[in-house]
Amino acid sequence: MTLLFWLFLALSFVVVLLSLTGIYAVLSFSASQRTREVGIRIALAGRGRHVIAVLFRRPLMQIGLGVLIGLLVANRLSEGDMVPVIALYGCVVTAISALAMLGPVRRALRIQPLDALRAE
C-alpha cells in the first residue's frame, strides 16, 4: 500500500469524523430548542413515545433524504463503484443521528411541563 492511499484514508476518516460531529451538534441544538414544545405536548397529556416520534421524525427524514441523494449522485458519477461505501456511510450517519437525538430528547422528557412553559 502506498503513502498516497494512507493519506487518503486518514483524510477521509477526518472528514467523516467532522461531518458526524457537526450532525450531532446541530441535532442536539435543534432538540434542545424544542423544550417548550415538548412541555406543551406533555401538559396536554401527550405520551412519551408520541413526543419522541415527533422529535425524531423531521431530522431523520432530512438525513434519509440526504443519504438517498448521496446514493443517487454516487451511482451516477462513479457508475456504481462507490455505492456500497456511500450506503455504509449513510447507515453510520443515520445511526449517529439517532444517537445524537437521544440525550436531548431524554432531557426534554424529564422536564416538568410547568417549568418548560415558564422557560421563556
N, CA and C of each residue as an Amber inpcrd file, in Angstrom:
protein
   360
   0.8350000  -1.1680000   0.0000000   0.0000000   0.0000000   0.0000000
   0.8840000   1.2360000   0.0000000   0.4590000   2.1850000  -0.7340000
   1.2910000   3.3730000  -0.9220000   0.9730000   4.4440000   0.1130000
   1.8510000   5.3970000   0.1830000   1.6670000   6.5100000   1.0940000
   0.4230000   7.3190000   0.7230000   0.1730000   7.4510000  -0.5610000
  -0.9940000   8.1880000  -1.0220000  -2.2870000   7.5460000  -0.5190000
  -2.3390000   6.2290000  -0.5230000  -3.5090000   5.5170000  -0.0240000
  -3.7310000   5.8310000   1.4520000  -2.6730000   5.7780000   2.2610000
  -2.8130000   6.0230000   3.6890000  -3.1780000   7.4810000   3.9810000
  -2.6510000   8.3950000   3.1920000  -3.0380000   9.7980000   3.3540000
  -4.5050000  10.0140000   3.0080000  -4.9470000   9.3870000   1.9370000
  -6.3470000   9.4940000   1.5550000  -7.2540000   8.8660000   2.6160000
  -6.8420000   7.7390000   3.1660000  -7.6190000   7.0790000   4.2080000
  -7.7070000   7.9440000   5.4570000  -6.6090000   8.5380000   5.8630000
  -6.6100000   9.4060000   7.0420000  -7.4780000  10.6420000   6.8110000
  -7.3620000  11.2270000   5.6440000  -8.1620000  12.4030000   5.3270000
  -9.6510000  12.0660000   5.3030000 -10.0070000  10.9530000   4.7260000
 -11.4180000  10.5710000   4.6770000 -11.9550000  10.2780000   6.0740000
 -11.1220000   9.6980000   6.9490000 -11.5420000   9.4620000   8.3250000
 -11.8060000  10.7810000   9.0420000 -10.9490000  11.7590000   8.8400000
 -11.1340000  13.0700000   9.4610000 -12.4020000  13.7350000   8.9340000
 -12.6580000  13.6200000   7.6480000 -13.8590000  14.2170000   7.0580000
 -15.1120000  13.5750000   7.6330000 -15.1280000  12.2700000   7.7470000
 -16.2840000  11.5710000   8.3190000 -16.4740000  11.9760000   9.7730000
 -15.4180000  12.0430000  10.5290000 -15.4950000  12.4310000  11.9350000
 -16.0330000  13.8500000  12.0900000 -15.5470000  14.7710000  11.2610000
 -16.0400000  16.1540000  11.3230000 -17.5070000  16.2590000  10.9200000
 -17.9110000  15.5200000   9.9100000 -19.3100000  15.5860000   9.4900000
 -20.2290000  15.0010000  10.5570000 -19.8140000  13.9160000  11.1980000
 -20.6340000  13.3360000  12.2570000 -20.7030000  14.2550000  13.4770000
 -19.6160000  14.9280000  13.7830000 -19.6140000  15.8830000  14.8890000
 -20.5630000  17.0380000  14.6010000 -20.5450000  17.5220000  13.3840000
 -21.4560000  18.6040000  13.0010000 -22.9150000  18.1850000  13.0540000
 -23.1950000  16.9980000  12.5680000 -24.5730000  16.4890000  12.6150000
 -25.0280000  16.3470000  14.0560000 -24.1670000  15.8020000  14.9170000
 -24.5050000  15.6490000  16.3280000 -24.8170000  17.0110000  16.9510000
 -23.9860000  18.0090000  16.6850000 -24.1760000  19.3270000  17.2830000
 -25.4800000  19.9740000  16.8210000 -25.7700000  19.8880000  15.5380000
 -26.9820000  20.5140000  15.0090000 -28.2310000  19.8170000  15.5490000
 -28.2340000  18.4950000  15.5690000 -29.4080000  17.7730000  16.0630000
 -29.6040000  17.9900000  17.5610000 -28.5330000  18.0170000  18.2980000
 -28.6350000  18.2540000  19.7370000 -29.1910000  19.6550000  20.0120000
 -28.6990000  20.6420000  19.2820000 -29.1950000  22.0080000  19.4450000
 -30.6590000  22.1120000  19.0490000 -31.0280000  21.4760000  17.9610000
 -32.4100000  21.5070000  17.4900000 -33.3700000  20.8990000  18.5160000
 -32.9820000  19.7810000  19.0930000 -33.8440000  19.1410000  20.0840000
 -33.9330000  19.9740000  21.3590000 -32.8410000  20.6040000  21.7580000
 -32.8850000  21.4090000  22.9750000 -33.7250000  22.6720000  22.7880000
 -33.8210000  23.1680000  21.5700000 -34.6400000  24.3480000  21.2990000
 -36.1340000  24.0470000  21.3270000 -36.4870000  22.7880000  21.2790000
 -37.9050000  22.4070000  21.2560000 -38.4120000  21.9940000  22.6310000
 -37.7430000  22.4210000  23.6900000 -38.1290000  22.0550000  25.0510000
 -39.5300000  22.5590000  25.3780000 -39.8300000  23.7650000  24.9830000
 -41.1570000  24.3240000  25.2700000 -42.2460000  23.5200000  24.5650000
 -41.9980000  23.1450000  23.3120000 -42.9680000  22.3260000  22.5790000
 -43.1970000  21.0000000  23.2900000 -42.1290000  20.3900000  23.7670000
 -42.2560000  19.1220000  24.4900000 -43.0690000  19.3180000  25.7550000
 -42.8120000  20.4100000  26.4770000 -43.5820000  20.6980000  27.6900000
 -45.0590000  20.8550000  27.4060000 -45.3930000  21.5430000  26.3220000
 -46.8070000  21.7160000  25.9610000 -47.4290000  20.3810000  25.5850000
 -46.7220000  19.5680000  24.8240000 -47.2540000  18.2610000  24.4250000
 -47.4910000  17.3630000  25.6400000 -46.5580000  17.3810000  26.5830000
 -46.7210000  16.5620000  27.7790000 -47.8400000  17.1210000  28.6530000
 -47.9520000  18.4470000  28.7370000 -49.0170000  19.0600000  29.5310000
 -50.4000000  18.7200000  28.9710000 -50.4810000  18.5350000  27.6700000
 -51.7560000  18.1820000  27.0500000 -51.9330000  16.6680000  26.9630000
 -51.3290000  15.9660000  27.8930000 -51.4610000  14.5070000  28.0520000
 -50.8490000  13.7390000  26.8900000 -49.7740000  14.2400000  26.3440000
 -49.0750000  13.5080000  25.2930000 -48.2270000  12.4010000  25.9060000
 -48.2210000  11.2610000  25.2750000 -47.4040000  10.1560000  25.7540000
 -45.9540000  10.3760000  25.3340000 -45.0650000   9.7700000  26.0960000
 -43.6460000   9.9170000  25.8180000 -43.2620000   9.4290000  24.4390000
 -43.8220000   8.2910000  24.0150000 -43.4360000   7.7520000  22.7080000
 -43.9290000   8.6270000  21.5580000 -45.0540000   9.2990000  21.7400000
 -45.5360000  10.2030000  20.6890000 -44.6600000  11.4480000  20.6050000
 -44.2410000  11.9370000  21.7500000 -43.3480000  13.1060000  21.7660000
 -42.0180000  12.7390000  21.1280000 -41.5070000  11.5570000  21.4440000
 -40.2530000  11.0950000  20.8420000 -40.4010000  10.9830000  19.3290000
 -41.5200000  10.4470000  18.8770000 -41.7400000  10.3030000  17.4320000
 -41.7650000  11.6620000  16.7430000 -42.3800000  12.6460000  17.3770000
 -42.4380000  13.9890000  16.7950000 -41.0390000  14.5940000  16.7030000
 -40.2340000  14.4020000  17.7530000 -38.8900000  14.9770000  17.7520000
 -37.9480000  14.2740000  16.7860000 -38.1400000  12.9840000  16.5590000
 -37.2450000  12.2230000  15.6940000 -37.6240000  12.3170000  14.2120000
 -38.8890000  12.5600000  13.9220000 -39.3840000  12.4400000  12.5500000
 -38.6590000  13.3550000  11.5620000 -38.6580000  14.6400000  11.8250000
 -38.1010000  15.5830000  10.8470000 -36.5960000  15.4210000  10.6160000
 -35.7800000  15.3500000  11.6740000 -34.3380000  15.1870000  11.4150000
 -34.0060000  13.8920000  10.6860000 -34.6640000  12.8020000  11.0450000
 -34.3510000  11.5420000  10.3810000 -34.8430000  11.5250000   8.9320000
 -35.9380000  12.2260000   8.6530000 -36.3810000  12.3390000   7.2580000
 -35.3810000  13.1590000   6.4490000 -34.8530000  14.2320000   7.0250000
 -33.8670000  15.0480000   6.3260000 -32.5870000  14.2600000   6.0640000
 -32.1560000  13.4980000   7.0580000 -30.9460000  12.6960000   6.8860000
 -31.1800000  11.5970000   5.8620000 -32.3350000  10.9650000   5.9140000
 -32.6570000   9.9330000   4.9220000 -32.6750000  10.4920000   3.5110000
 -33.2290000  11.6860000   3.3480000 -33.2490000  12.3170000   2.0320000
 -31.8300000  12.6340000   1.5630000 -30.9870000  13.1130000   2.4760000
 -29.5930000  13.3950000   2.1240000 -28.8340000  12.1450000   1.7230000
 -29.0630000  11.0480000   2.4400000 -28.4040000   9.7820000   2.1080000
 -28.8880000   9.2780000   0.7530000 -30.1750000   9.3930000   0.4950000
 -30.7260000   8.9550000  -0.7930000 -30.1400000   9.7700000  -1.9470000
 -30.0710000  11.0720000  -1.7740000 -29.4790000  11.9150000  -2.8230000
 -28.0070000  11.5630000  -3.0190000 -27.2940000  11.3330000  -1.9040000
 -25.8860000  10.9380000  -1.9980000 -25.7140000   9.6270000  -2.7500000
 -26.5950000   8.6680000  -2.4900000 -26.5230000   7.3880000  -3.2070000
 -26.7870000   7.5560000  -4.6970000 -27.7780000   8.3790000  -5.0250000
 -28.0930000   8.5960000  -6.4410000 -26.9490000   9.2930000  -7.1670000
 -26.3740000  10.3050000  -6.5290000 -25.2550000  11.0290000  -7.1480000
 -24.0360000  10.1180000  -7.2750000 -23.7550000   9.3290000  -6.2310000
 -22.6050000   8.4190000  -6.2810000 -22.7860000   7.3700000  -7.3700000
 -24.0010000   6.8790000  -7.5020000 -24.2720000   5.8860000  -8.5390000
 -24.0880000   6.4910000  -9.9290000 -24.5250000   7.7120000 -10.0700000
 -24.4320000   8.3870000 -11.3660000 -22.9840000   8.7340000 -11.7350000
 -22.2250000   9.2330000 -10.7590000 -20.8710000   9.6920000 -11.0420000
 -19.8400000   8.5680000 -11.1120000 -20.0080000   7.5500000 -10.2830000
 -18.9740000   6.5130000 -10.2290000 -19.3950000   5.2290000 -10.9220000
 -20.5100000   5.2560000 -11.5890000 -21.0260000   4.0860000 -12.3050000
 -21.1860000   2.8810000 -11.3870000 -21.5770000   3.1260000 -10.1410000
 -21.8800000   2.0490000  -9.2110000 -20.7330000   1.5810000  -8.3520000
 -19.5240000   2.0880000  -8.5670000 -18.3760000   1.6200000  -7.7880000
 -18.4100000   2.0980000  -6.3310000 -18.9040000   3.2990000  -6.0900000
 -18.8800000   3.8840000  -4.7510000 -20.1720000   3.6800000  -3.9760000
 -21.1770000   3.0750000  -4.5660000 -22.4750000   2.9330000  -3.9120000
 -22.3800000   2.1810000  -2.5870000 -21.6470000   1.0590000  -2.4810000
 -21.5690000   0.3920000  -1.1730000 -20.9150000   1.2530000  -0.0900000
 -19.9170000   2.0280000  -0.4590000 -19.2500000   2.9000000   0.5090000
 -20.1970000   3.9980000   0.9680000 -20.8970000   4.6080000   0.0340000
 -21.8520000   5.6630000   0.3810000 -23.0060000   5.0920000   1.2060000
 -23.4460000   3.8900000   0.8850000 -24.5140000   3.2500000   1.6590000
 -24.0630000   2.9840000   3.0900000 -22.8410000   2.5260000   3.2640000
 -22.3080000   2.2960000   4.6100000 -22.2070000   3.6110000   5.3710000
 -21.7150000   4.6410000   4.7210000 -21.6380000   5.9570000   5.3560000
 -23.0310000   6.4560000   5.7190000 -24.0060000   6.2290000   4.8650000
 -25.3820000   6.6320000   5.1540000 -25.9320000   5.9250000   6.3830000
 -25.6340000   4.6440000   6.5130000 -26.0730000   3.8980000   7.7000000
 -25.4150000   4.4370000   8.9640000 -24.1260000   4.7480000   8.8780000
 -23.4100000   5.2960000  10.0350000 -23.9700000   6.6650000  10.4080000
 -24.2180000   7.5050000   9.4310000 -24.7520000   8.8440000   9.6900000
 -26.1380000   8.7440000  10.3200000 -26.9680000   7.8550000   9.8210000
 -28.3050000   7.6970000  10.3720000 -28.2450000   7.2040000  11.8130000
 -27.3890000   6.2390000  12.0930000 -27.2600000   5.7150000  13.4600000
 -26.7280000   6.7780000  14.4160000 -25.7100000   7.5180000  13.9990000
 -25.1480000   8.5750000  14.8480000 -26.1870000   9.6710000  15.0770000
 -26.9750000   9.9660000  14.0670000 -28.0070000  10.9960000  14.2060000
 -29.0790000  10.5740000  15.2060000 -29.4740000   9.3110000  15.1460000
 -30.4590000   8.8200000  16.1130000 -29.8840000   8.8580000  17.5270000
 -28.6310000   8.4830000  17.6790000 -27.9940000   8.5470000  18.9960000
 -27.8270000   9.9860000  19.4730000 -27.6010000  10.8980000  18.5400000
 -27.4490000  12.3060000  18.9010000 -28.7480000  12.8750000  19.4560000
 -29.8530000  12.3590000  19.0080000 -31.1390000  12.8540000  19.4700000
 -31.5440000  12.2880000  20.8290000 -30.9900000  11.1540000  21.2280000
 -31.4260000  10.5140000  22.4610000 -31.2040000  11.3680000  23.7060000
 -30.0330000  11.9550000  23.8340000 -29.7350000  12.7560000  25.0210000
 -30.6700000  13.9430000  25.1950000 -30.7840000  14.8110000  24.2030000
 -31.6980000  15.9500000  24.3460000 -33.1620000  15.5430000  24.4990000
 -33.5650000  14.4610000  23.8450000 -34.9570000  14.0180000  23.9710000
 -35.2210000  13.5180000  25.3890000 -34.3010000  12.7360000  25.9270000
 -34.4680000  12.2600000  27.3090000 -34.4960000  13.4290000  28.2810000
 -33.6410000  14.4070000  28.0530000 -33.6050000  15.5830000  28.9140000
 -34.9220000  16.3580000  28.8030000 -35.4480000  16.4930000  27.5960000
 -36.6960000  17.2220000  27.4010000 -37.8820000  16.4790000  28.0170000
 -37.8690000  15.1590000  27.9900000 -38.9710000  14.3920000  28.5680000
 -38.9770000  14.4450000  30.0940000 -37.8420000  14.7160000  30.7120000
 -37.7670000  14.7850000  32.1760000 -38.2440000  16.1250000  32.7260000
 -38.3210000  17.1280000  31.8660000 -38.7130000  18.4610000  32.3240000
 -40.2020000  18.4620000  32.6710000 -40.5070000  19.0940000  33.7770000
 -41.9070000  19.2480000  34.1620000 -42.5790000  20.2340000  33.2080000
 -43.8150000  19.9630000  32.7910000 -44.4750000  20.8440000  31.8170000
 -44.5510000  22.3000000  32.2720000 -44.7970000  22.5220000  33.5540000
 -44.9010000  23.8960000  34.0430000 -43.5540000  24.6240000  33.9470000
 -42.4760000  23.9300000  34.2310000 -41.1490000  24.5370000  34.1050000
 -40.8120000  24.8610000  32.6660000 -41.2210000  23.9880000  31.7370000
 -40.9640000  24.2320000  30.3170000 -41.7510000  25.4410000  29.8130000
 -42.9560000  25.6130000  30.3170000 -43.7660000  26.7560000  29.8930000
 -43.2400000  28.0670000  30.4740000 -42.6240000  28.0150000  31.6360000
 -42.0580000  29.2130000  32.2540000 -40.6900000  29.5700000  31.7080000
 -40.0890000  28.7080000  30.9180000 -38.6940000  28.8580000  30.4820000
 -38.4340000  30.1800000  29.7610000 -39.3790000  30.6930000  29.0520000
 -39.1370000  31.9390000  28.3090000 -39.7350000  33.0390000  29.0690000
